[in-house]
């Protein structure tokens, strides 16, 4: 049996989306895969809940600063490699051999080409999941699993196979299997989920925007274990009983289907909602998310308002009001289901398996 491992980071600064899509892919490849990751209690708990094994690698604050800088600067310029790469290689290379790892899957924000080359030279079949398209990839396979308006120009060593597009979106199998949303006549429940950590505080902005309407709807906020603005939201809930916060959700598809519409960011949750057919308004955390959400908007699968920090609260209220129309919600719901079918992880797993056999 082929032995797989994942190299991924996640925390309150860069979000949990990279980890969640690796977990989604691991479901399709191997039981109890090994994850090389950073030291974060929420990250380690997520991996263990999925039956994965963890090995913590050395990281430092400068590493995450470089990752955030890569997001902030996109699409301009190149990437500054994280500072702990050399130290990390000293630890991970012997472990790959000791653990008998044959396929290593990386989902990293700004790895250097030299770092990836060193991993490949260890003898593993190297697969890289990427969003920004700024690194020179020596990997055997590269996947950009996002909605794209056009193909990114990936620089590779000439032997790399690159796969791009929303058909490869990595969602957990529960979303592909789940019952789809039945669009109701009116809007009764609004879901707000701007990522497990919500780096830019967009949930708070959405809460302020919808607070004047909260008497008319039930508003549910989903927060993760590393959510940065819990106290601010709790202060708002104390004033309005129709607003509530939920966490540690065991059945996310069922919770999402309760909503008549959602406000979310342009990461993994956007694709999950589209797959289920929940009409969604997008507030993007970073420019690369704006690019992906913009492509879905052009497909008429979501309403993308752009970078959330720049969006005015009035624009959020207007977008919500536009979805009071059942016909408009039905349109977004059906298109979302068609564009994001929930089978991306199986497609990526199949391409990996075909390449290694």
Buried (B, 14 or more C-beta within 10 A) or exposed (E): EBBBBBBBBBBBBBBBBBBBBBBBBBBBBBEEBBBBBBEBEBBBEBBEEBEBEBBBBEBEEEBBBBBBBBBEBBEEEEBBBBBBBEEBBEBBBEBBEEBEBBBBBBBBBBBBBEBBBBBBEBEBBBBBBBBBBBBBBBBBBBBBBBBBEEEBEBEBEEEBEBBBBBBBBBBBBBBBEBEBBEBEEEBEBBBBBBBBBBBBBBBBBBBEBBBEBBEEBBBBBBBBBBBBBBEEBEEBBEEBEBBEBEEEBEEBBEBBBEBBBBBBBBBBBBBBBBBBBBBBBBBBBBBBBBBBBBBBBEBBBBBBBBBBEEBEBEBBBEBBEBBEEBEBBBBBBBBBBEBBBBBBBBBBBEBBEEEBE
